[in-house]
Amino acid sequence: MDIKNRFLTAEQWLSLSMDVDESQVVIGSPSQCIIRPGTKNIIEAPEKAFKTTFMLRLTMGLSCGQTVFSLLPVLRPRRVLYVHGELSPPEIQERTHSAAQDLPRPLNNFYQGRDHRIHLGEKDGQQILKNIVVGYEPEDLVIDPWQAFITGFDENEFKDVSRATHFLDELIEECKVTVYLVTHLGKDHSRGTRGHSSLGGWRDTLIKLERKKELVEVKVDPRWAAPVEPFKLKFENGTLRTTDESGFKPQADEIRKFLQSQGGESTVGAVGAHLDLTSDSLRKALKRAEEAKAIVVAGDAVRLPEFHEKIAGQVVAVFTGG
């Protein structure tokens, strides 16, 4: 839609094409768009529930086009700017080492740091963040945590919260970024993010984390798509990974990792060689992985589901002249 023509007649809206293609998906797929470009998204959890660990792993994978959590597929690399409000430089470096495990190097599409001058409600602090965004030109901006950047403001007052969210709305439109706010829960966890309720109405996709010892249950509620099936992650070697009970069995997970290293697709023979399996064992392994929806087998090709959907979309476009 032409940005200069935002107001249309009812007839124009009825005939407007809203088909979703890959360019309109940040996380998910064209048929299940979990996070769209230019949206505002909230990640909420109690204290010590691995919020930063989760977001560093997810967005670092996003920066290199790698799916790190199977139910949150990534289609292409995107430039990420991660603004910290609590971690010190040594802590940022330590967390980066953990989050970068198994991801392709160099990770030059992921920028992160901390600037104490940033404030989402005060004009000087807003301008500092805007200058940083303009300088690094990210497609995705993470603010972690939200509360650290509204200090001195009353998070329970609409006038204070709305000043910050209005600035973020302007930043999204002017700089074409997708925003993620990492937030703390209040004492009553059932009420969600701490502070004024308007924040819940402002967001698009909500990601909730609940820690259960060394496991974290993840619930994803997109405003514009069906909720994602809840899944669990385990804290291992300083970062979060899928578990057998929520993700895929070890062998299927190994096939997926191999396909990720190959750009999303390989051959049956190459997968067999990687796993060192005979033809019969390989056939059974591929069948189990496909039944679990971890992969798609198309003739001699073995693909990640998100990559297969991308290929299918390109084929349709060719035949329809799109």
N, C-alpha and C positions, 0 to 999 in steps of 0.2 A: 504494500500500500504506500502511495506517495505520502511522505511525512507532511507535506503542505496541504494535503487533502484528508484530514483526519475525520471530518464530519461528512457522512454519506447519507443518502436517502435510504429508506427502508428497502426499496427495490434494489439499490446498489449492494446493500448488505446481503440480501438474499442471493444475489448472483456472484458474490465475491468468493473466490477460491481460497479455502483455508487448508488445503492439503499440506501435510507436514513432510518435508524432505530432510535429508541428513543435516543440512546447514541450519535447521531450526531445532536441532537436538544437541544439548550439552551432555546430559546423562540419560540413557535409555535408548529407545529406538523410535523410528517413525510411527510405529503402531502403539508404543507405550512410552510416550515422552514424559520422563520423570522430571527433568529440569530443562527449561527452555532458555535461550539467550535473552538477556535483558530483564530477567526476573529477580526477585528478592526472596531469599531462602533462609530458613532458620534451622539451626542445629542446636537442640536443647537437651540438657542432661543435668543431673545433680553434680555436685563437686566430686572430683576424683573418679569420673566415669569415662575417662579416655576420650573426651571431646576433641582435644587438640591432636591426640594420637590418631584418631579416626580421620579428622579433616586433613592432616598432613599426608597421610597415606593415600586418601582418596584423590586429593587435588594434585599430589605429586605424580600419581598415575595418570591423571587427566592431562598434565602438562606434557607427557610423552606419548599420549594416545594409548595407554595400557589400562585394561580393566583389572582392578585389583580385588574388587568384590563382585562376584558373578552376577548378582541381581541388580547391580548398578553399572551397566555396560557403558563403555566409552567408545565413541566412533572415530575420533580423530584427536591429534594433539592440539592443545589450546594454551595460550600464554596466561600464566597465573601469577598474581601478586598476593602474597600472604602477609598481612599486617598484624604483628603481635602486640599485645597490650600487657602481657604478664611475664613472658619468658625473657631471661637475660641472654646475651650473645652466646655464652658457653652452653646454656640449655638449648638454644636454637640449634647449635651445631650438633649436639648430642642427639636431639630428636631427629635431625635431618639424616644422620647416619642410620638410625633405626628405620625411618620411613622409606629410605632409598633402597632397601634390600630387594634384590631380584629385579629392579627396574633398569632399563637400558641407560647407559651413560654415553655422553655427558648430559646432565640434567640442566640444560641451559635455557629452558623455557619456563623455569620456576624461580621467582624472585621472592625473597622474604626478608623481613627486618622489623625494626621497632623505632618509632619516633615519638617521644613523649609530648611533642607539641601538637599532635593530631587531636582534634576534638570534633565530634559530630554535631554539636549544638552551637558552638561559638564560631563566629565568622573567620577569625584568624586561623583557628584549627581546621576548619573546613577547607580553607584555601590551601593550607599545607598539604592535606590529603589529596585535593584535586590536582595540585602541582605534581605530586608523586605519581598519580595515576596517568596524567598527561605525559609525564616523562618516560614511564615504562610501558605504556600502552597495553595493559593487560586486557584479556577478554573476560577473565574471572578475577574477582576481588574478594578475599576472605578477610573479615574483621573479627579478631579473636582476643578477648571476648568483647561483646557489645558494651557491657557495663564499664569496661576500662576506658571507653572513649566518650562517656557522658558524665564524667566526674563533676560534681558540683551541681548537677541537675537533679531534679526529683524524678526518678524513674516511674513513680506512681502518678505523676501529673501529665495529663494529655498535652498541655501546652509545651512542656519540655520534650516529651517523647516525639511529638509531631514535628517539632523543629528539626530534630535529627533525621527522622524518616523522610521529611520533605526534601532535605538536602540530599539524601541518598537517592530519592526519585530523580532529582535533577542530575545527579552524577551519572546515573544509569542512562538517562536519555542523552546527555551531552557527550559522554565518553564511551557509550556503547559497551557497558560492562554488565556482567551477571554478578550479583552480590550475594554473599553468604555471611550471615551473622551467627557467630557461636555465642550462645547465651547460657546463663546460669538459671536454674529453677529456683522458685521461691520455696518457703518452708512447706507449703502444701503442694506437693508435686503434681497433684491432679489438675492444678490450675495452670500448669505450663510455665512459660518463661516469666521470670521475676519482673514485676513492674506493671505498667498500665496495659489493660486488655487490648488496646488498639493495635498493639504490635502483632497480636495473633491474627487480627483481621487484615493487616497490611501485607503479610507474607504470602508467598505463592506456595512453594513446597516446604513441608515441615519434616525434619528428620529427628526422631526421638531416640536417645540412647539410654538404656537401663543396665547398669552393671550388676552382675550376679557372680560374685567372687572374681574369678579370672575370665569369665565370659561376659560379653556385652550383647544384649538383644537390641536389634535395630528395627525400628518401625518407620516406614516412609509413607507420607501422605501427600501426594501431589494434588494441587488444587485442580489441575486440568486433566487428570488421568486417574485410572483406577489405582487404589492403594497397592503398594508392593507387598508381597507376602513377607511377613516378619522373618528375619534370619538372625543367626548368632555368629559372633566373631570371638576368637580367643586371643588373649594377649600372650605373645610369644616373641622372644628376642627383641623386646622393646617396641614392637608394633602390633597391629591387629591383623589377623588372618581369618579366612573362613574355616569353619569347623565341619567335621563329617556330618553332624546332625543337621546342619543348616545349608551347607554348600554341597560339594560333590565328594565322592569317595576318592581316596588317595590316587588311584590309578587314573580316574577321570580328570582329577585336578592336574596330574602330571601331563596328560595329553593336552589340556588347556594351556598350561605353561609353555609347552613346546610350540603350540600353534601361535601363542602370543609372540614368542621369539621369532616366528617366521612371518610376522605381519598379519596373522589371522587365518592363514590357510596353508595347507601342505598336502602331501599325497598319502595314501594308505601305506604305501611301501616305506616312506620316510618315517611315518609314525611308528611302524613296526620295527624299523631299524633303531629308532631312538629308544623304544621300550624293550628291545631285544626279545621280541615275542615271535613265536612260530605263527604260521598263517591261521591255524584254527584258534589259537589263543588270542591272536590279534582280532579276529572276527568277533569273538565273544566280548573282548574288551571294548571294541568300538560300539557294539550293540548295546552293552550296558551303559556306556557313556552317552549314547544318543537317546536311550530311553529316559535317562536322567536329565535330558535337555542340556547337557554340558557341551555337546558338539552337534554338528550336522554333517552327515555323510552324503555326498552327492556324487555318485559314480566313483571315480578314483580320488575325488577331492574330499578332504576332511577340513571342516571350517568351524570357527567359533560362530555361534548363532547370530551374534550381532554383525559379524562380517558377512555371513550368508545372506542376511536380510538386506545388507547394503548392496551386495551383488545382484540380488533379485530386483531391487529397486532400480538399479541401473539398466537391467535388461528390459524392465517394463517401460522405462523412459525411452529406450531406443525404439521399441515397437510402437509406442504411442506418439512418437515424435516430440517427447518432452525434453 
